[in-house]
Amino acid sequence: MAKDIRDLADEEVMQLVQSGNPRAFELLYDRHGGAAFSLAYRMVGNRGAAEDIVQEAFLSIWRSRLRYDQARGSVRTWVLGIVHNRTIDALRRSMVHDRRRETMEGIEERQEAPERTEVEAARREEARNIRDALDTLPEEQRKTIELAYFGGFSHSQIAELLNEPVGTIKGRMRLGLDKMRRQLSEGYAAGGFA
Amino acid sequence: MMDGNHTTYREEIGAYLLGALTDDEREGFEQHLEDCPECRAEIEELRPAADALPRSVEQVEPPASLKTSLMEIVEREAREAAAGEGEQTRAAPPARSRPPLRERLPSLRPAFALGALVLGLAVGFGVAQLGGDEGARTVAATVDQERIPQGSGDLRIEGDGEDGAILRVNQMPDLRGREVYQAWVQRDGMVIPQPTFEVGPDGSGAVAVPEDLSDAQAVLVTREQRGGATAPSEQPILSVPL
């Protein structure tokens, strides 16, 4: 009997996407579109700009579907990496800086996604755990990592912002990631990390 | 084999994983990586921490219109690809890295005369240039406040509008499946049908307007039966004068 497409693992869905199957692409979006939008929204702080970025990112996945390499990591990590890169590009082109400022002034309200399934509940729990790991870092390391990853700033921009030498900033990034890695592996050695 | 700058590059591992190198710096770093197993090993060791960062974000519901507009484009391209395979034996089209927007969206239906449609919206409507970035501009829409009291929208036009534009709306009523919103392009006394769209629970929606807007007078929106109409059945509820 034919397997329902919704029962397929992400990697199998990607194989169908690679063959140009729009239903598989829709399923890919259903599974990861929310996380992609949330990441872009976290970085640009504006729903309209986040929509533009996610649409472009998913269209690039659809159009360059041969590029996914299973050896490089999970589909979710791959998708979020594409969204992250596109958001950084947008931030560095200053396309969305003004919009982000608006949000910082509290003009826009955030609409939190409801928890609908066990998978979503587990992902929220995972998100809390990663934030906890991030919170264990020394303040200057956490701030540097957040400015780089979510703010889209380069190491030299961060050095300027924080009035610190570039070497110090690079060191904080590396040390901070290393500490976070240890926290995560200690905290999730039993359950594993998706 | 490691080059003489290994120590310098090794310091950049964190910045590389966090996306904090400039394009030139990243290129140089990746060249170094090809010859440096030590840096490659450290990157693989730290990568799980960097990969976890996007999963730390609080989840925010994307608007339903995002999926709708995305799937319109994807399904159109899938149909084109299927049709293209049959035609390839006759004539191979020139390769293009990215077709213009108008070619990625549903085919246009024939233009119909504007006829008795009176654009009463023109009186008192102002046009606001919201701004734009390189090669793009955003024009604010005007909404019939009697019928759609809270609604708003804007049109993002790339370049001179030859490749169409993206219309976005906010706080529009959910038509609950019986009807859909439909975009139109007004040009030389004609209105040209454009794709239909819906709004999400938050009242936001978006639709690609694939028509060439370079000599158009306005982009309009009406409410139509599901499936769309060939001529507007009501006066526009939203208008973007061009």
Interface residues (C-beta under 8 A of the other chain):
Chain A: G20 N21 P22 F25 E26 Y29 D30 G33 G34 A35 A36 F37 S38 L39 Y41 R42 R47 G48 A50 E51 V54 Q55 F58 L59 W62 R63 G73 R76 T77 L80 G81 V83 H84 N85 I88 R93 S94 M95 D98 R110 Q111 E112 A113 P114 E120 R123 R124 E126 A127 I130 R131 A133 L134 I145 A148 Y149 F150 G152 F153 S154 H155 S156 I158 G167 I169 K170 G171 R172 M173 R174 L175 G176 L177 D178 M180 R181 L184 S185 F193 A194
Chain B: E11 E12 I13 G14 A15 L17 L18 G19 A20 L21 T22 E25 E45 L46 P48 A49 A50 D51 A52 L53 P54 R55 S56 V57 E58 Q59 V60 E61 P62 P63 S65 L66 K67 S69 L70 M71 I73 V74 E75 E77 A78 A81 R98 G131 D133 E134 R168 D202 S204 A206
